[in-house]
Every structure is written in structure tokens, then in C-alpha cells.
Amino acid sequence: TLRNAAGILSRITSDTAPLIRGLVSIPFILFTKESIQLGISLWLGLAKENPSLEARILVEVAVGWEASIRLHKGFFNLANDYIDPFYVKEEFAPTNWEAIAKRRHAVHNLIAPHLRLTQYLSSHFNSSRLTAPSVERVYARLMRVTMSAMKDTVSHPLAREVHFHIVLLALDFLKLSTRLDLAAQWRLKDAIL
């Protein structure tokens, strides 16, 4: 259904906002590794077929990202938070490798959607940062909201890569932004630190 909607969107020129909203929000509602990967491939294909929709797709992705922060999904879900081994009672029993692999797989599935979205946003920023002022404003808000929410993220060692990519994206945005005023730059630097 999503592929059919993307095919229709690539051909029509009338008001496409409700279709784009559905095309982007459905993968965010499911919020699994597979749904986000399918969504990203559809968004990239649609932006290639109809470049005028690229900014609208980015806005909807930013809305979905902020909703995932607000609803504590994926990387911002503390349900599977990592407990430091130094604070756990030590037991001298055989290691249960199946349980360890199951927990690792659960955490990987939890953080994978945000990792893929961060890679998509980084790629999109590098390719479209000079196209329109609205794109830079979307990234400014997205980085500000994300950096303030980074205090409440998964602290598992597998999440370090997502932390790194998000901070790297924020630093790239800070370095390459052309329309941020001095006060906004200082607020973003403070949030990154």
C-alpha cells in the first residue's frame, strides 16, 4: 500500500499533503527496523521522482522524529535501560548466553530505527543544506529538540553508535549552517556539550 501511495505521489501535482503525511507517519507508527527502512527507501525514491516534495517529506520526518521523542519510542525508550555491572549483585553461575543474546537482540531492534533515521537525515542534510532556508530551520528545530532529549536515552553500550551519529549530525549542522544567529548557535553548542 505504501509503495502504491508513493507511485501515486510521484505522478500527481495537486495537493499531496495528506498522502505525504500518511506515507511518512505509517512507518513511524509501526517504528520497527523494517518499517523505517521501507519508509526511507520510499521517501528517497519519491524525492528523486518529484523533487518538489523533498522539503515536505523532510518536515513530516521531523514531525515523526519529535513524536518518537515525545512518546519515548526506540532510542528514547528507557524500558530496556542498561544496568551497570558494578551495581548488580555478582553471582558465580554459568553464563546464560541465550539470555544475553536475546537482550542484545532486543536492544538492537530498539535502537535500529533511530540509527537508520539518523543516517538518512545526515545524508539528506549534506545533499540539501543549501537548497532553501526552510530546510535549515527544520534541522535547527530537530537538533535543538533532540539534544535536549539526549539526557533520557538508552544507556546500553550498543546505543553508543546512535549517540555518536546524532552528535556528529548536530556538529555538522552547527558547522555548516548559514542562517543561524549567534544566540541560536550558542544554545545549540551548549545543548551538544
N, C-alpha and C positions, 0 to 999 in steps of 0.2 A: 504494500500500500504506500509506504514511504517512497519507494522508487517510482511508482506511478505519479505520485504528487510532485516529485522532483521533475519528472518528464513534462508534466503539465506546466509547471512553473517556468521551465526553460523556454516554452513556446509562447506564453501569453504576455501581454504588455499592460493589461489593465491592473486594477488594484489587487495586489498579491499579498498584502499584509497578513490576512488570516491564514492563508496557506503556508506562508513562511513561518508564522508563529507555530502552527501545528507541526511543520516539518522539523523545527528545532526543538520544540518543547517535548515531543514524544520520547526521543532518546533521553532527555533529562528526567522525564518521569520514571522511566524504567531504570536508568542510571546503572547499567552494567557495562562491563568492558566491551562486550559485543555490540550493545546498542549505541554506545558512544562512537565506536569505531565505524559502524554503519552510518551513523549521522555525519561524522566527519567526511567520509568518502562522498556522501550525497551533497553536503554543503560545498565541498571543493568542486565537484562536478557541476553543480548549479552555478557557482560563481564563475566558472570557466565558460559555461554556455551563455550566461546572461550577466555580464559584469556589472550592470546597473543594480543588481540585487545584493552585491557583496557587502555594502555597508549595512543594509537591513539585516542580513544574516548575522553579521558581527554583533549588532545590537541585541538580537534575540539570544545569541550565545552568551553575551554578557549578562542578560537577564536570567538565563538558566544557571549560570555560574553563581550569581548572587543568591538565587533561590537555594542552590545546594549548600551554600554557606549558612543561610538562614535556617534551613531545615536539617542541618547537621548531617549531610549525606557524604559518603565516601571518605575523603581525606579529612574532613572536618567532623567525623563521627568519632566520638570518644568511647563508644561501647566496647571496642576491642583494644583499648589502650594497653600499652606495653608496661609491664611492671618490672622495674629494675631488679636484676637478680640479687643485688646486695640487700634488698629489703624483703626477700622471700625466705621463708624457713628452708634450711638446707636439709635435704633428705639423701641418704645414701642408698638409693634404689636403682635398679637398672633403668636406663633411659628409654622412654617410650617414644621411639622415632616416628611412629604413625601419628601420634597426637601432635608432635612438633611439626610434622609436615602438614597436617590438617590446619593447624593455627596459622602457619606461614602462608598456605594457600588462601585461607580466608582473608588475611590481611592484604595479600597481593590483589585479590579481587576487590577489596575495599578501596584501595588507593589507585588502582589502574585507570579508572575513568578520568580522574583529575590529572594523572600523568599524561595521558593521551591528549586531553584538552589543553594542557599547558604547552605541549609540543605544537599543537595546532595554532594556538594563539601566538607563540613565538614565531612560527613560520609566517603567519598572516601579518604580524606586526612588521617584520623585516621586509615583506613584499609590498605593503600598502601604507607605510607610515607617512609618506609624503603626498598621498592622494587627496585627502580632504581634512579640514580641521575637525570635523565631527569624529573621525576615526581616532584622532589623538585624544579627544575629550572622553570617548568611550574607554580607551585604555587608561586614562588618568583616573577615572572613577573606579574601574576594575582593580587597578593596582592599589588604590587607597583602601578600598573595602577589603581586599584580600590581605594586605599587610596588617590591617588592624585585627583580622580574624586569625592570623597565623599563631596567636598565642594559644588557641584552642584547637590544635590539630593532633592527629595521631602521632605519638612519640615512638613508634616502633622503628627499629633500625632500617627496615625496608622502606620507610617513608622518607629517608634522607634524600633520595634522588628527587622526589617530588618537591621537598623543601628547596633543594638546590636549584631546580629548574624555575620555580616560582620566583625566588630571589634573583636569579640571573635575568629573568624576563623583566622584573622591576628595575634592575640596574641598567639593562639595555634601554628600557623606556626612559629612564632618567637621563641617561647619557645622550640619547638621540632625539629627545623631544625638542620641538622648536617653538611651541606655543605656550609652555608652562611659565607662569610668572614666578618671581623669586620666592614668594611666600609658599606657593604650592610645591616648589622644588624642595624647600627646606622641610615642609611637612612630610613629603614622600621620603626624603633622606632619613628623617627621624623614625618613620614607620619601618623602613628597611632595617635600620640598625636595631 
